[in-house]
């Protein structure tokens, strides 16, 4: 199993430069703008130790709390089927000009996360 230090560097100097720009399949859970619970599959297009960005069909409001369940690539998980589960608050919602039915969402992470085996 991955340790916290193998995913997120413990050095602040190293953290500043750790940005992953690879598509990661992700499930997003939370409440939409009307207060209804939802779960939506998407793909992260940006992730760092501060937060992540992705597209959603569901409308959400600034400050909403969302949970991400991210499929970790086999190369980062010693060929195990692992998921990173992390929560955060919506920091930015903007129109996605290439996909009019989706919103581009930026999430700022809270400090708590865990890794679980899928299965």
C-alpha positions in Angstrom: 0.0 0.0 0.0 1.2 3.5 -0.7 2.3 5.7 2.1 1.3 9.4 2.4 4.8 10.4 1.6 5.0 8.4 -1.6 2.0 10.3 -3.0 2.5 13.8 -1.5 6.0 14.9 -0.8 6.8 15.9 2.8 9.1 18.7 1.7 7.4 22.0 1.1 10.0 22.9 -1.5 9.3 19.7 -3.5 5.5 20.2 -3.0 5.6 23.5 -4.8 6.6 21.8 -8.0 4.5 18.6 -7.7 1.6 19.0 -10.2 0.2 16.1 -12.1 -1.3 16.7 -15.5 -2.6 13.3 -16.4 -6.2 12.2 -16.9 -7.3 10.3 -13.8 -10.8 8.6 -13.7 -12.7 10.0 -10.7 -16.0 9.8 -9.0 -17.3 13.0 -7.4 -19.8 12.9 -4.6 -21.6 15.8 -2.9 -24.7 17.9 -3.0 -25.8 19.9 -6.1 -27.0 23.5 -6.1 -30.5 22.3 -5.1 -29.2 20.3 -2.1 -29.7 16.9 -3.7 -27.0 14.2 -3.3 -25.2 13.2 -6.4 -22.4 11.0 -7.6 -20.9 11.7 -11.0 -18.0 10.1 -12.9 -15.5 12.5 -14.5 -11.8 12.8 -15.3 -9.4 15.0 -13.4 -7.4 17.1 -15.7 -5.3 18.8 -13.0 -4.2 17.7 -9.5 -1.7 19.0 -7.0 -1.3 18.8 -3.2 -3.6 22.0 -3.0 -6.5 20.9 -5.2 -7.9 19.5 -8.4 -9.8 20.6 -11.5 -12.4 18.6 -13.4 -15.7 19.0 -15.4 -19.2 18.3 -13.9 -22.6 18.2 -15.4 -24.2 18.8 -12.0 -24.6 22.4 -10.9 -22.8 23.2 -7.7 -22.2 26.3 -5.6 -19.0 27.9 -4.4 -18.0 26.6 -1.0 -19.8 23.3 -1.5 -18.0 20.3 0.0 -17.2 17.5 -2.5 -15.5 14.1 -2.1 -13.3 12.8 -4.9 -12.6 9.0 -5.3 -9.6 8.9 -7.7 -8.5 5.8 -9.5 -4.7 5.7 -9.0 -2.7 4.6 -12.0 -1.0 1.2 -11.7 2.4 2.8 -12.0 1.8 4.9 -8.8 0.2 2.0 -6.9 2.6 -0.9 -7.4 0.1 -2.5 -9.8 -2.6 -2.6 -7.1 -6.2 -1.4 -7.8 -6.1 1.6 -5.3 -8.2 4.7 -4.9 -7.3 8.0 -3.3 -10.3 9.4 -1.4 -10.0 13.1 -0.6 -12.5 15.9 0.2 -12.4 19.6 -0.4 -14.4 22.8 -1.0 -15.4 24.2 -4.3 -13.1 27.3 -4.9 -14.1 28.1 -8.5 -16.9 27.2 -10.9 -16.8 28.5 -14.5 -18.4 27.8 -17.8 -16.8 25.2 -20.0 -16.8 26.7 -23.5 -16.0 23.4 -25.2 -18.7 21.4 -23.3 -21.7 23.6 -22.8 -23.5 21.0 -20.6 -20.5 20.9 -18.2 -19.0 23.3 -15.6 -15.3 23.5 -14.9 -14.8 23.0 -11.2 -11.7 23.7 -9.1 -11.6 22.1 -5.6 -9.3 23.1 -2.8 -8.4 20.1 -0.7 -8.8 19.6 3.0 -5.8 18.0 4.8 -7.5 14.6 5.3 -7.3 11.8 2.8 -7.0 8.0 2.7 -6.2 5.3 0.2 -8.4 2.3 -0.1 -8.1 -1.0 -2.1 -10.9 -1.4 -4.6 -12.5 -4.8 -4.3 
